[in-house]
Amino acid sequence: MYRIFRGLAAIALAAASANPASAQDKSTMIKEALAAAPPALAAVAAVHDWEGNVLREGNSDYVCLPRTPDSEVVNSMCLDKAWLAWANAWMKKEPVNIDTVGTAYMLAGDGGASNIDPFAKEKTANNQWVVEGPHMMIVVPDAAALEKMPTDPNNGGPYVMWKGTPYAHIMAPLD
C-alpha cells in the first residue's frame, strides 16, 4: 500500500509545493483529513499529507488525506487500498486494475467535479459539473456491473460518475 501511496503523493508534490495549503500545520492537516471519515474509521485510519509524509500511524487499511493541494475548500478523503490504487492510476492518467470492491469517504464534501470528464478542472456548459456534500465512493473490479445504474447526480441516490471511462465509480451521496 505504501508504494501505491508514494506514487500518488509524488504526483501531488508539484502542486503542493506551490500552494499555501501545503504549509498547514500538522494538527490542522490531521483534523481536516479525519473529517472525511466516520468516527469509528477516523479512530483507526492512518493520516498522510500529499507529500507522502505519515502524520499519524493507523491500524486499518485506510489512509486519510487533508484537502488536495490545489483546493480552496476542504475536500479531504479516506481511501482504502483499492481506492489508493485507483487514485494513483487516475492521477497518472494510466489504466487502472481494481481486483476488489473499494470504498472511500468524503464526509466533508468536495469542491466539485465533472460527472462525465475525469480530467476536467472547471465547470463548463456541457461537462455536468456537480458539487457533492458528504458522500461515499465505491469502485468495483468490473465496470460492467455499473451498466444499469443511473448517471444522473440529481436522481436522489447513488449514481455512476465517469461512466464509460476506466475511472467509472459509484457516488453515494449521504445527505
C-alpha positions in Angstrom: 0.0 0.0 0.0 2.9 2.4 0.8 4.2 2.0 -2.8 0.8 2.9 -4.2 0.6 5.9 -2.0 4.1 7.1 -2.8 3.2 7.2 -6.5 0.0 9.2 -5.7 2.0 11.5 -3.4 4.7 12.1 -6.0 2.2 13.5 -8.4 0.6 15.8 -5.8 4.0 17.0 -4.7 4.4 19.5 -7.5 1.1 21.1 -6.9 1.6 21.1 -3.2 4.9 22.9 -3.4 3.3 26.0 -4.9 0.2 26.0 -2.6 0.0 27.7 0.8 -2.3 25.0 2.0 0.7 22.6 2.0 2.2 24.8 4.7 -0.7 23.9 7.1 0.4 22.7 10.5 0.3 19.0 11.3 -2.6 19.2 13.7 -4.7 21.1 11.2 -4.0 18.6 8.4 -4.8 15.7 10.7 -8.1 17.3 11.8 -9.0 18.1 8.2 -8.1 14.6 6.9 -10.1 12.9 9.6 -13.2 15.0 8.9 -13.6 12.8 5.8 -14.3 9.6 7.8 -17.0 8.3 10.0 -15.8 8.4 13.7 -15.0 4.7 14.0 -12.8 4.8 10.9 -11.2 8.1 11.9 -10.1 6.5 15.1 -8.0 3.8 13.3 -7.1 5.3 9.9 -3.6 6.5 9.1 -3.2 10.1 8.0 -0.7 11.2 5.4 -0.1 14.5 3.7 0.1 14.9 0.0 3.9 14.7 0.0 3.6 11.2 1.4 4.6 12.0 4.9 2.9 10.0 7.7 1.2 12.5 10.0 -0.4 9.7 12.1 0.0 6.0 12.1 -3.1 3.9 11.8 -4.1 0.3 12.2 -6.6 -0.2 9.3 -6.4 -0.3 5.5 -7.5 3.3 5.2 -5.4 6.4 4.6 -7.0 9.8 5.2 -5.7 12.8 3.4 -6.3 16.5 4.0 -7.6 18.8 1.3 -6.0 18.3 -2.1 -3.1 20.8 -2.7 -5.0 22.9 -5.3 -8.3 23.1 -3.4 -9.6 26.2 -1.6 -12.3 24.1 0.1 -12.0 21.1 2.4 -12.2 18.0 0.2 -10.4 15.6 2.4 -10.8 11.9 1.8 -10.2 8.5 3.4 -9.2 5.8 0.9 -8.8 2.0 1.2 -6.2 0.1 -0.7 -8.3 -0.3 -3.9 -9.1 3.4 -3.9 -5.4 4.3 -3.4 -4.6 2.2 -6.5 -7.5 3.8 -8.4 -6.4 7.4 -7.4 -2.8 6.6 -8.3 -3.8 5.5 -11.8 -6.2 8.4 -12.3 -3.7 11.0 -11.3 -1.1 9.5 -13.8 -3.8 9.0 -16.4 -2.9 5.3 -16.6 -5.1 2.2 -16.8 -6.5 1.1 -13.5 -6.7 -2.5 -12.4 -9.1 -3.0 -9.5 -9.4 -6.5 -8.2 -11.7 -5.9 -5.2 -14.5 -3.6 -4.2 -13.1 -0.5 -2.7 -14.6 2.2 -0.6 -13.7 5.8 0.0 -15.2 8.5 2.2 -15.5 12.3 1.6 -17.8 13.3 4.5 -16.6 16.9 4.3 -17.9 17.0 0.7 -15.9 18.3 -2.3 -15.3 21.3 -4.4 -16.9 19.9 -7.5 -16.0 17.7 -10.5 -17.4 16.9 -13.9 -19.7 14.0 -13.9 -18.5 12.9 -17.3 -14.9 14.0 -17.8 -12.4 12.6 -15.3 -9.8 15.3 -16.0 -12.0 18.4 -16.2 -10.6 21.2 -14.0 -13.6 23.5 -14.0 -17.2 23.8 -14.8 -18.2 24.2 -18.4 -21.6 24.4 -20.1 -21.6 20.7 -21.1 -19.5 18.8 -18.5 -22.2 18.1 -15.9 -20.3 19.8 -13.1 -21.5 18.6 -9.7 -20.6 19.6 -6.2 -21.3 16.9 -3.6 -21.9 17.2 0.1 -20.9 14.3 2.3 -20.6 11.1 0.2 -19.0 7.7 -0.2 -17.4 6.4 -3.4 -17.3 2.8 -4.4 -15.1 1.3 -7.1 -15.7 -2.2 -8.4 -13.5 -4.7 -10.3 -15.9 -5.0 -13.3 -17.3 -1.7 -14.6 -20.0 -3.8 -16.4 -21.7 -4.2 -13.0 -22.4 -0.5 -13.1 -24.1 -0.6 -16.5 -27.7 -0.3 -15.3 -27.1 2.3 -12.6 -28.2 5.9 -13.2 -25.6 8.5 -14.1 -27.8 11.5 -13.0 -26.3 13.1 -9.9 -29.7 14.6 -9.2 -31.6 11.3 -9.0 -31.9 11.3 -5.2 -29.5 8.4 -4.7 -26.3 6.7 -5.9 -25.1 7.2 -9.4 -22.2 6.4 -11.6 -19.6 9.1 -12.2 -17.3 8.9 -15.2 -19.3 6.1 -16.9 -17.6 4.7 -20.0 -14.1 5.6 -18.7 -11.6 3.4 -16.9 -12.3 5.5 -13.8 -16.0 4.9 -13.5 -17.2 4.6 -9.9 -20.3 4.9 -7.8 -21.0 8.1 -6.0 -23.3 7.6 -3.0 -24.5 11.0 -1.5 -25.1 10.8 2.2 -27.2 13.9 2.8 
